Amino acid sequence: MTSQAVPSYEPPQVRRIVTEIPGPRSRELQERRKAAVPPGVGSVLPVYVTDAGGGVVVDADGNSLIDFGSGIAVVNVGNANARVAERVKAQVERFTHTCFMVAPYESYVAVCEALNRITPGDHDKRTFLVNSGAEAVENAVKIARYATGRQAVVAFDHGYHGRTLLTMTLTAKSMPYKHGFGPYASDVYRMPMAYPFRWPTGPDDCGPEAAAQAIDQISKQIGADAVAAVVIEPIQGEGGFIEPAPGFLPAIADFCRENGIVFIADEVQTGFARTGDLFACEHEGIVPDIVTTAKGIAGGLPLAAVTGRADLMDRVHGGGLGGTYGGNPVACEAALAVLEEIEASGLVARAREIGEVMLPRLRELAGKHAEIGDVRGRGAMTAIEIVHPGTKEPDAARTAELARRCHQAGLLVLTAGTYGNVLRFLPPLVIPMDLLNEGLDILGEALAG
């Protein structure tokens, strides 16, 4: 990979509010949307974007908002990264599609080679490319079932894995992801998650106790020899940025290894430097059998990947894996640019720096506002959990109000959590530090208001 930094396109890196949020032009576009798009497709904030880059998004009314969302952890390298733009432009001018299954091209192979090299573990690996995180998880389970000859799949409380039939079944939260969409896929079982803030005996005992409970339930309710795969996010995303208590993931991984169960790490939201490691499972030295990636892989272009042990991946018969658009050549070039940018600009270290700014300031706010029940996260993936003061009772209404206040003041934030009471923060890894601190100032004002 190249080590030469390339400057990214960036609109002016300032927060600027010139109309109410959303403004008249965005409201006009929202009315058009209502006549064309079903209401089931939601939006966090209906401001219609015309430019984005660095740490801001600019809307059709000329408002410039600080971005603490990154398109849900997608534009880690920025919305208009120059490396990505240059590679994409060059590829579009050559060809946009042939279908890798019909007439292959080098960039697909190069992306797979890179992922085989950088994902955890020094074992022999294989990778194939698809379009979305849900598609990657679904294929990972297919491979595990094929390779083991088993059917059962284990997921965890508060987990989120996608919106397809199987991944919707793996997902824990009913509304809005599952409600009314059943029946669900069979042979999926849910186990306790090591959620330190809500563990009955407290965070100190959470890791070993949760692991012991999960292992006991798998053994008694399913039978370890019937389980094809365990699927888990090293830090849960939509579930509320839940960082498993120390020791939980290693214990589950060891149990899988001892019983021939495929351990699948869903790194769709946590991957590509987001947490201050290239992949979140590296934090406790976890080496998964299969890793699924998407979101941050290609700077906003649709691409996802399944990377796994060669002995598993090579088991599937020819033609059993693939898809018409999987590994599109334009998206592959974008992914190669993203990987270059992460290395050239030191974005793993940059994510750690962001965390070193955000976490102390969030803890300082927690000391002032009893409604913040918990501060958690790693690197540029942090969150606060909002509760009724003096309790652990979730306060979803207050969380929504805080998000609204941030939006009105020009800070784009996202909510999350099984109970809808988590504010999650995912700034681009290239955000200027002054904007990062200004965004935290706005959050403090929202809490004080």
Salt bridges, closest charged atoms under 4 A:
GLU20 OE2 - ARG27 NH1 2.73
GLU28 OE2 - ARG25 NH1 2.76
GLU31 OE2 - LYS34 NZ 3.11
GLU93 OE2 - LYS89 NZ 2.89
ASP124 OD1 - ARG126 NH1 3.11
ASP216 OD1 - LYS220 NZ 3.23
GLU238 OE2 - LYS173 NZ 3.59
GLU238 OE1 - ARG424 NH2 3.00
GLU243 OE2 - ARG378 NH1 2.57
ASP254 OD1 - ARG257 NH1 2.87
ASP266 OD2 - HIS161 ND1 2.73
ASP277 OD1 - ARG352 NH2 3.90
ASP289 OD1 - ARG309 NH1 2.53
ASP311 OD2 - ARG309 NH2 2.59
ASP314 OD1 - ARG126 NE 3.27
GLU333 OE1 - ARG87 NH1 2.57
GLU333 OE2 - ARG94 NH2 3.83
GLU340 OE1 - ARG83 NH1 3.88
GLU340 OE2 - ARG87 NH2 2.69
GLU341 OE1 - ARG83 NE 2.56
GLU353 OE1 - ARG350 NH1 3.81
GLU364 OE2 - LYS368 NZ 3.60
GLU371 OE1 - ARG398 NE 2.45
ASP374 OD2 - ARG376 NH1 2.79
GLU385 OE2 - ARG198 NH2 2.72
GLU385 OE1 - ARG376 NH1 2.82
GLU393 OE2 - HIS388 NE2 3.95
ASP395 OD2 - HIS388 ND1 3.48
GLU401 OE2 - ARG404 NH2 2.91
GLU401 OE2 - ARG405 NE 2.90
GLU438 OE2 - ARG15 NE 2.80
ASP441 OD1 - ARG361 NH2 2.66
